[in-house]
């Protein structure tokens, strides 16, 4: 089984295209453009003392964050070394045999399920339908053949949002199916409380929510996240998890994040405003098909030439790197993804994209 490709590695693209490496602004990674909260920056020099200490066995510092920020009881939270560790943990702990995946999606879902011994089938979103969420009736047709389904909400890389009422209705109707919902990007939404399942009143024995602290708080190097679920379900998963997977520095940082409400509000305001400006600027650019977005990234399709490299190469020469999405199921036809970044960076990206598209269209 091959390893999957991810954003954040412009050097690989330079090498593949035979270009000499140079500094770039990396739009291929979807993290907060503000960088980590000020409280983390301020405390960082003092965290060297944490390196000489063992962390808690089960990531208690992360569990404390979810208690303070989302009022979730400790028994409903299983901390991890980023949500990806937990995505790999669940299939083997629950012994999932056959799972449906809403695709295109974050590729680690399929790899984790297959490595855990599950058979995987696709529940495809439609590009002609702008990757809109699937109705309950469509899901019903797929659930008869599954003991688990995996849904990104918002979905990466399509930004699709499945309504919470639809998810809860399906969870209620199908108690024998485990619903795995990834909310790694939910805090970037304008109103995350209208979508998220991170509340004790929504927890059911057959519902598990993956949540990441690395994207929204710009901490990908620390690897912070949690699995949120019903206490009975987590009690069955916890014995399969290795100890000490959350390091001491990460635990200390997690303790600072719950008080970052002003940072959270400013992030959402910035992303919403910049997303609107980007959508307006690129809406009618020949050679670029932009898909609707509700979060901190856009999915787009290059139509000016037959090969996406016709865009990737000149973008790199302009000092811009985007995510080549051709290795996602259903996005092989010249799709790419780019993040919403700072105003100055977004303007630079738009100018480069429009210039390249104009040249390609003659």
C-alpha positions as CSV (number, residue, x, y, z in Angstrom):
1,X,0.0,0.0,0.0
2,X,1.6,3.3,-1.1
3,X,1.9,6.3,1.1
4,X,-0.4,9.2,0.3
5,X,0.7,12.6,-0.8
6,X,-0.1,15.7,1.2
7,X,0.4,19.5,1.0
8,X,3.3,21.3,2.6
9,X,6.1,19.8,0.5
10,X,6.9,22.2,-2.4
11,X,10.4,20.7,-2.7
12,X,8.8,17.6,-4.2
13,X,7.0,19.6,-6.8
14,X,10.1,21.5,-7.7
15,X,12.0,18.2,-8.2
16,X,9.2,16.6,-10.2
17,X,9.0,19.6,-12.6
18,X,12.7,19.9,-12.9
19,X,12.8,23.4,-11.4
20,X,15.5,24.8,-9.1
21,X,14.1,25.2,-5.6
22,X,13.3,28.7,-4.4
23,X,11.3,30.3,-1.5
24,X,7.6,30.1,-2.0
25,X,4.4,31.1,-0.2
26,X,2.8,27.7,0.5
27,X,-1.0,27.8,-0.2
28,X,-1.1,24.0,-0.2
29,X,-1.5,23.8,3.6
30,X,-4.7,24.8,5.3
31,X,-3.6,26.2,8.6
32,X,-4.5,29.5,10.3
33,X,-2.7,32.3,8.4
34,X,-2.3,34.3,11.7
35,X,0.1,31.7,13.1
36,X,-0.2,30.4,16.6
37,X,-2.0,32.4,19.3
38,X,0.0,35.1,21.0
39,X,-0.3,33.2,24.3
40,X,1.6,30.3,22.8
41,X,4.3,32.5,21.2
42,X,4.8,34.2,24.5
43,X,5.1,31.0,26.5
44,X,7.1,29.1,24.0
45,X,10.7,29.9,25.3
46,X,9.7,28.6,28.8
47,X,8.4,25.3,27.4
48,X,12.0,24.0,27.2
49,X,11.5,22.8,30.8
50,X,8.8,20.4,29.6
51,X,11.2,18.5,27.5
52,X,12.8,16.9,30.6
53,X,9.5,15.7,31.9
54,X,7.4,12.7,30.9
55,X,4.0,13.7,29.6
56,X,0.9,12.2,31.1
57,X,0.0,8.7,29.9
58,X,-3.2,9.8,28.2
59,X,-2.7,13.4,27.2
60,X,-4.5,15.0,30.2
61,X,-3.5,18.5,29.1
62,X,-5.5,18.0,25.8
63,X,-8.4,16.6,27.7
64,X,-8.5,19.7,29.9
65,X,-8.7,21.9,26.8
66,X,-11.9,20.2,25.7
67,X,-13.4,20.4,29.1
68,X,-12.7,24.1,29.4
69,X,-13.4,25.1,25.8
70,X,-16.3,22.7,24.8
71,X,-17.6,21.6,28.3
72,X,-16.9,18.0,27.4
73,X,-16.5,15.5,30.2
74,X,-13.1,13.8,30.4
75,X,-14.6,10.4,29.7
76,X,-15.9,11.7,26.3
77,X,-12.4,12.8,25.1
78,X,-9.5,10.6,23.9
79,X,-6.5,12.8,23.2
80,X,-4.0,12.0,20.4
81,X,-0.9,12.9,18.6
82,X,-3.1,14.9,16.1
83,X,-6.4,13.6,14.9
84,X,-4.6,11.4,12.3
85,X,-3.3,9.1,15.1
86,X,-6.9,8.5,16.1
87,X,-8.1,8.0,12.6
88,X,-5.7,5.1,12.4
89,X,-6.6,3.8,15.9
90,X,-10.4,3.5,15.5
91,X,-10.6,0.9,12.7
92,X,-8.4,-1.6,14.4
93,X,-9.9,-1.0,17.9
94,X,-13.5,-1.4,16.6
95,X,-12.6,-4.1,14.1
96,X,-14.4,-2.4,11.3
97,X,-15.1,-4.8,8.4
98,X,-16.7,-2.7,5.7
99,X,-16.7,1.0,5.5
100,X,-18.0,3.7,3.1
101,X,-16.0,6.9,2.6
102,X,-17.5,10.1,1.2
103,X,-15.1,10.9,-1.6
104,X,-13.1,12.9,-2.6
105,X,-11.7,13.2,0.9
106,X,-8.7,13.3,3.2
107,X,-6.8,10.2,2.0
108,X,-5.8,8.9,5.4
109,X,-9.4,7.7,6.0
110,X,-9.0,5.0,3.4
111,X,-5.5,4.0,4.2
112,X,-6.3,3.8,8.0
113,X,-9.4,1.6,7.3
114,X,-7.5,-0.7,4.9
115,X,-4.6,-1.1,7.3
116,X,-7.1,-1.9,10.0
117,X,-8.5,-4.8,7.9
118,X,-11.6,-3.1,6.5
119,X,-13.0,-3.3,3.0
120,X,-13.6,0.2,1.7
121,X,-16.1,1.5,-0.8
122,X,-16.7,5.0,-2.2
123,X,-19.7,7.2,-1.5
124,X,-19.0,9.8,-4.2
125,X,-19.8,13.5,-4.3
126,X,-20.5,14.9,-7.7
127,X,-18.3,17.6,-9.4
128,X,-21.1,18.7,-11.8
129,X,-23.3,19.1,-8.7
130,X,-20.5,21.3,-7.1
131,X,-19.8,18.6,-4.5
132,X,-23.0,19.4,-2.6
133,X,-23.8,17.2,0.4
134,X,-25.6,13.9,-0.2
135,X,-29.2,13.8,0.9
136,X,-30.3,11.3,3.6
137,X,-32.0,9.1,1.0
138,X,-28.7,8.6,-0.9
139,X,-26.9,7.7,2.3
140,X,-29.6,5.2,3.2
141,X,-28.8,3.3,0.0
142,X,-25.1,3.0,1.0
143,X,-25.6,2.2,4.7
144,X,-27.2,-1.2,4.1
145,X,-23.8,-2.5,3.1
146,X,-21.6,-0.9,5.8
147,X,-20.7,-1.2,9.4
148,X,-19.0,2.2,9.3
149,X,-19.0,5.4,7.3
150,X,-16.4,8.2,7.3
151,X,-17.4,11.8,6.6
152,X,-15.4,15.0,6.6
153,X,-17.5,17.9,7.9
154,X,-16.4,20.3,6.4
155,X,-14.9,17.9,3.9
156,X,-11.4,18.3,2.7
157,X,-10.7,19.2,-0.1
158,X,-14.3,20.0,-1.3
159,X,-15.5,22.1,1.6
160,X,-18.8,20.2,1.6
161,X,-20.9,20.6,4.8
162,X,-23.3,17.8,5.7
163,X,-26.1,19.3,7.8
164,X,-26.0,18.2,11.4
165,X,-29.7,17.3,11.4
166,X,-29.0,14.8,8.6
167,X,-26.1,13.2,10.4
168,X,-28.0,12.8,13.6
169,X,-31.0,11.4,11.7
170,X,-28.8,8.8,10.1
171,X,-27.0,8.0,13.4
172,X,-30.4,7.4,15.0
173,X,-31.8,5.3,12.2
174,X,-28.7,3.1,11.9
175,X,-27.5,2.2,15.4
176,X,-25.4,-0.7,14.1
177,X,-23.3,1.6,11.8
178,X,-20.4,3.6,13.3
179,X,-20.4,7.2,12.0
180,X,-16.8,8.6,11.9
181,X,-17.1,12.4,11.4
182,X,-13.9,14.5,10.9
183,X,-14.3,18.1,12.1
184,X,-10.7,19.2,11.6
185,X,-11.8,22.4,9.9
186,X,-15.1,23.1,11.6
187,X,-13.7,26.0,13.7
188,X,-13.0,27.9,10.5
189,X,-16.7,28.1,9.7
190,X,-18.5,31.4,10.2
191,X,-20.8,29.7,12.7
192,X,-19.2,26.4,13.8
193,X,-21.8,25.9,16.5
194,X,-24.4,25.4,13.8
195,X,-22.5,22.5,12.3
196,X,-20.3,20.9,15.0
197,X,-21.1,17.8,17.0
198,X,-18.7,18.8,19.8
199,X,-21.4,18.9,22.5
200,X,-22.4,16.2,25.0
201,X,-26.0,16.4,23.9
202,X,-25.1,15.1,20.4
203,X,-23.0,12.1,21.5
204,X,-24.3,8.7,20.7
205,X,-22.7,5.2,21.1
206,X,-22.4,4.9,17.3
207,X,-20.9,8.4,16.7
208,X,-17.3,9.4,16.9
209,X,-15.9,12.8,16.1
210,X,-12.3,13.5,15.2
211,X,-11.1,17.0,16.1
212,X,-7.8,18.7,15.4
213,X,-6.1,21.6,17.2
214,X,-3.3,21.8,14.6
215,X,-5.2,23.5,11.8
216,X,-7.2,26.2,13.5
217,X,-4.5,27.2,16.0
218,X,-1.7,26.8,13.5
219,X,0.2,24.1,15.4
220,X,0.8,21.3,12.9
221,X,4.3,20.6,14.2
222,X,3.0,19.8,17.7
223,X,0.3,17.3,16.6
224,X,-2.7,17.9,18.9
225,X,-6.2,16.5,18.6
226,X,-8.8,14.3,20.1
227,X,-11.5,11.7,19.5
228,X,-14.8,12.8,20.9
229,X,-17.4,10.1,21.7
230,X,-19.8,8.4,24.0
231,X,-18.1,7.2,27.2
232,X,-19.0,3.6,26.5
233,X,-17.6,3.6,23.0
234,X,-14.4,5.3,24.1
235,X,-14.0,2.8,26.9
236,X,-13.7,0.1,24.3
237,X,-11.2,2.0,22.2
238,X,-8.9,3.3,24.9
239,X,-7.2,0.0,25.7
240,X,-5.9,-0.1,22.1
241,X,-4.1,3.3,22.3
242,X,-0.4,3.5,23.0
243,X,0.7,5.6,26.0
244,X,2.6,8.9,25.9
245,X,1.6,9.9,22.4
246,X,1.0,13.5,23.3
247,X,4.3,15.2,24.3
248,X,4.7,17.4,27.3
249,X,5.2,20.7,25.4
250,X,2.0,19.9,23.4
251,X,0.1,19.3,26.7
252,X,1.3,22.7,28.0
253,X,0.3,24.5,24.8
254,X,-3.2,22.9,24.9
255,X,-3.7,24.4,28.3
256,X,-3.3,27.9,26.7
257,X,-5.7,27.5,23.9
258,X,-9.0,27.5,25.8
259,X,-8.6,31.2,26.6
260,X,-8.0,32.2,22.9
261,X,-11.6,33.4,22.2
262,X,-10.4,36.8,20.7
263,X,-8.0,35.0,18.4
264,X,-10.8,32.6,17.3
265,X,-13.2,35.5,16.5
266,X,-10.6,37.4,14.6
267,X,-9.6,34.3,12.6
268,X,-13.2,33.7,11.5
269,X,-13.7,37.3,10.6
270,X,-10.4,37.3,8.6
271,X,-11.2,34.1,6.8
272,X,-14.8,35.0,6.0
273,X,-13.8,38.4,4.5
274,X,-10.9,37.1,2.5
275,X,-12.8,34.1,1.3
276,X,-15.5,36.5,-0.1
277,X,-12.9,38.7,-1.8
278,X,-11.1,35.7,-3.4
279,X,-14.4,34.3,-4.7
280,X,-15.4,37.6,-6.2
281,X,-11.9,38.1,-7.8
282,X,-11.7,34.7,-9.4
283,X,-15.4,34.1,-10.3
284,X,-15.0,34.9,-13.9
285,X,-11.4,34.2,-14.7
286,X,-11.2,32.1,-17.9
287,X,-9.4,28.8,-17.3
288,X,-10.3,28.7,-13.6
289,X,-13.4,27.0,-12.2
290,X,-13.8,27.9,-8.6
291,X,-16.0,25.8,-6.3
292,X,-18.0,27.2,-3.4
293,X,-16.2,27.3,0.0
294,X,-17.4,27.7,3.5
295,X,-14.0,27.3,5.2
296,X,-10.3,28.3,4.9
297,X,-9.6,26.8,1.5
298,X,-10.9,26.6,-2.0
299,X,-11.1,23.7,-4.5
300,X,-10.6,24.8,-8.1
301,X,-10.1,23.2,-11.5
302,X,-7.6,24.3,-14.2
303,X,-9.3,24.3,-17.6
304,X,-7.0,26.6,-19.6
305,X,-4.7,23.7,-20.7
306,X,-5.0,19.9,-20.6
307,X,-2.3,19.5,-18.0
308,X,-2.3,21.0,-14.5
309,X,1.4,21.3,-14.7
310,X,0.8,24.2,-17.0
311,X,-0.4,26.0,-14.0
312,X,1.8,24.5,-11.3
313,X,5.1,25.3,-13.1
314,X,4.5,29.1,-13.6
315,X,3.0,29.4,-10.1
316,X,6.2,28.0,-8.6
317,X,8.2,30.4,-10.7
318,X,6.1,33.2,-9.2
319,X,6.9,31.9,-5.7
320,X,3.5,30.3,-5.1
321,X,2.8,26.6,-4.2
322,X,-0.7,25.1,-4.3
323,X,-2.0,21.5,-3.6
324,X,-2.1,19.3,-6.7
325,X,-5.3,17.3,-6.1
326,X,-4.9,14.9,-9.0
327,X,-4.2,12.0,-6.5
328,X,-7.6,12.4,-4.9
329,X,-10.3,10.0,-6.2
330,X,-12.6,12.0,-8.5
331,X,-10.3,15.0,-8.9
332,X,-7.9,13.6,-11.5
333,X,-8.9,16.1,-14.1
334,X,-6.7,19.1,-13.2
335,X,-8.1,20.0,-9.8
336,X,-6.1,21.9,-7.2
337,X,-6.7,23.4,-3.8
338,X,-5.4,26.6,-2.2
339,X,-5.7,28.0,1.3
340,X,-7.0,31.4,2.4
341,X,-4.0,33.3,3.7
342,X,-3.3,36.9,4.7
343,X,-4.7,39.8,2.6
344,X,-1.3,40.6,1.1
345,X,-0.6,36.9,0.2
346,X,-4.0,36.4,-1.2
347,X,-3.6,39.4,-3.5
348,X,-0.3,38.2,-4.7
349,X,-1.8,34.8,-5.4
350,X,-4.7,36.2,-7.3
351,X,-2.5,38.4,-9.5
352,X,-0.3,35.4,-10.3
353,X,-3.2,33.1,-11.1
354,X,-5.0,35.6,-13.3
355,X,-1.8,36.5,-15.2
356,X,-1.1,32.8,-15.9
357,X,-4.7,32.1,-16.9
358,X,-4.7,35.1,-19.2
359,X,-1.5,34.0,-20.9
360,X,-2.7,30.4,-21.2
361,X,-5.9,31.5,-22.8
362,X,-4.0,33.6,-25.4
